[in-house]
Amino acid sequence: MMKIANAPCSWGALEFDLAEKPEEIGFEQVLDEIRETGYIGTELGDWGYMPTTPELLKAELDKRELALLGAFVPVALANPDNHEVGVIAALKVAELMYNAGYKDAFIVLADDNGTVVERTKNAGRITASMGLSGEQWQVYAAAAERIAMAVKEAYGLRTVFHHHCAGYVETPEEIDKLMALTNPQLLGLCLDMGHYAFGGGDPLEALKKYGVRIWHVHFKDYSPQAARASREANGDYFDALKRGVFCELGKGAVNFQGVVKLLEQMGYKDWIVVEQDILPGMGNPKVCAQANRDYIKSLGL
């Protein structure tokens, strides 16, 4: 049976260092509201957002009967100077999850999204000329494998790669390239429906293409109208977020009925994580979380 979780990013607790970032909602409120809206698990959020001692982290999650299923770890994989820092960051997170007892949790590895101007400015409309060179791809893939291997050897945890708009692995072609360059036994794919659609792909085709390489799933919807409005205003990735490019589930272009059907046919029995990326201060996260959970229930989950 597929299990349904949410994540702090749905409450505006994002990894980005925003210039005008209001105070985040505290983790206690986020965990309370995740539970109150019908979810049974969460991802960790940024390092330091939740407690970073195993006993305290487990106590807060147990108090609400929530599981911890993974943690997002952004690393500038295209830059060799950042690889060692990336390994250290991933191991630090893996150690926390392992020692807190979450030995099936994933390291959700991603690019250091939002830091490369060209990719951030052109999110949702990336062309081949904006991509990595052949040599850069080798560096990028080697870094992803190095981090995944370090985590596996130290703690036995698995690593998935999260493709993401405003990073170097956004389009279907770029995801194909990274998957082809990496060991399928070592690095899985975290398929994010909204980012895949915003990046120019059809999530149904991705499910068929990658199959058992998909170890982790994020449910996020995509609004073509918001993307178009942002593009016409010459907006960047963060402008698209403000316009609601990742809308409530069922209100965008992703065919979630088809997605669920394919996941069932694949025999997928792991976590589905709802992530409605919003900027701090946007809307009412609890209301959105409840609407998203209700929508997923309508799909039979």
Beta strands, then each sheet from edge to edge (+ up, - down):
strand 1: 3-5
strand 2: 41-43
strand 3: 67-75
strand 4: 106-111
strand 5: 158-162
strand 6: 187-192
strand 7: 214-219
strand 8: 271-274
sheet 1: 1+ 8+ 7+ 6+ 5+ 4+ 3+ 2+
end
